[in-house]
Amino acid sequence: MSQKLEMKIAPSILAADFSKLGEEVRLVERSGVQQIHVDVMDGHFVPNISMGPLVVKAIRPEVQIPLDVHLMISRPQDYFEPFIKAGANHITFHIESDCNVDQCISTLRGQNMGVGLAISPDTPVSEVLEWLPKVDMILVMTVYPGFGGQALIPSTLEKIPEIRNYEKKFQQESDGGFRIQVQVDGGIDSTTIRLAADAGADCFVAGSAIFNSPDPADEIRTLFNLIRETSE
């Protein structure tokens, strides 16, 4: 069986101070995070509006690490190109959105983009299983998408072992060559990150816990220490 993927922390700039966004993303990069998470909402797929390609374009020159764009929008395919041009490295879209999943994956692959598929709390894992070998990451929403600062829904973590079981099946079929990142997003902080890691997640989106902390760098170190303890 192949080795586990690297455990990653991805700060969500939804919780950042937009009056000093460049400073905020540079700070978390210096603190050792492996990617920046950009939550995009359209006011239709979810009951909130957040940011668009211009924000990605603005922060792209500020950091060297990948920008992971999470599209919580009804027609994600309409916005792939603007976010790619703005500097996104990885795009995740929702299985519940109005799109042809195979076509979306093919379009993103054709642009050499990382590809993720997200599922909301009420969506069963069975909805995404056929696409596991075609994407890099499954994003398990641990809150209902739309707003930051929510409390993690514990039952959503039950999806992660189910994904890992199917990963093992695909690994056997590919002689151990198949691996997939499982990202969790929503309510991740120092009290919940271990729960998510124990369930099998290896990429952790944290917004309020990091950017609302008096010392974001120290909070990042705390989160890293907690997931490292789990992986040992």
Buried (B, 14 or more C-beta within 10 A) or exposed (E): EEEEBEBBBBBBBBBBEEEEBEEBBBBBBEBEBBBBBBBBBBEEBBEBEBBBBEBBBBBBEBBEBBBBBBBBBBBBBEBBEBBBEBBBBBBBBBBBBEBEBEEBBEBBBEEEBBBBBBBBBEBEBEBBBEBBEEBBBBBBBBBBBBBBEBEBBEEBBEBBEBBBEBBEEBBEEEEEEBBBBBBBBBBBBBEBBBBBBEBBBBBBBBBBBBBBBEEBBEBBEBBBEBBEEBEE
